[in-house]
Each structure stands twice: as C-alpha cells, then as structure tokens.
Amino acid sequence: MTTMTMEELSKKLSKIDFCMFNTNGGSGRINSRPMSNNGDVEYDGDSWFFSYEETEKVSEIGRDTGVGLTFTAPPSILGKPGIFIAVEGKASLIRDKALFEEHWVKDLDRWFPDGVDTPGILLIKVTAQAIEYWDGEENGRIELPAADAVAGGAV
C-alpha cells in the first residue's frame, strides 16, 4: 500500500465531474444519485453541490449529515485502470447567496434558471473525513484531521 498526498489526489479529482452522492435513507437503506461538482474541483477536502431545498437528499441530510461520495475516472488509453475514489464526509446545507456566487458556473443555468436567485436553491458542502482510493497499482486512505473534518457547519 502506498500513500497518495492530498495534492496528488486533487489533481486526479480535477478531471472527474460526476460522482454518486450517497445519503442515509433510513431503515438501513442507502440512497444514491449522480451529482455534478460543476468543475469546482480545486479539491481541499470539500466538495460543493447545488440542489433544490425540497429534495429527498436534503431531507435525508437534515436527519443524518453523514454522506458518501464515489468518483470514478475511466481507464487511460495505455490500458491502466482509472481511479476509484470514495469520500466519507459530513454534509452542510448552505443558504448563503455570497457562497452561491462563489461556486456558480454558467452551466448551472440549465437546472437553476434564475441563477443564484432561483427560489428554493441551496448549496451542499461535503467536508471529507476520510478518502479511500484505488488506481490499479496503488491504494490507500487519507484521514483528514478532525478540525478540517468539522470545519463546515450548516449555514
């Protein structure tokens, strides 16, 4: 087992747009749905996702902030497997328009027609507590310090 640094992992994540966003659905059920990070991938342990307030995932985060994200990159043209990344983290529900603007990209207009003024919009911040990865040759786990893992409370 080797250990990738957070900087190395960030470079790999910068090439992956979509992930599966996993929440606790209750009664032992895990709910998963694809989510885009909208190219917001200067990864430091935080992932950012826009959503509407009235969704099942937001209700589930309201009951249990523990979430999981899984990212996958395709194999290289040289045949090396892609990378698989699993993030265990805590989600925060953010309703701060200044943060909306900081993380907004034009492509979001497709889902949120009034931009950051779209009624019912919010931002979900997932702060990683642990990250596991495998790329066919290396695997490892990065544990984030407790202070980093709880830095983003709900706003």
Protein Blocks (a to p, Z undefined) as FASTA:
>chain_A
ZZddfklmmmmmmmpmbdcddddebjhiacdddddehhpaccghiacddddfkbfklmmm
mmomcdcddddddddfkopacddddddddddddfbfklmmmmgcfklmmmmmnljmlghi
acdddddfbdcddehjagcdddddfklmmmpccZZ
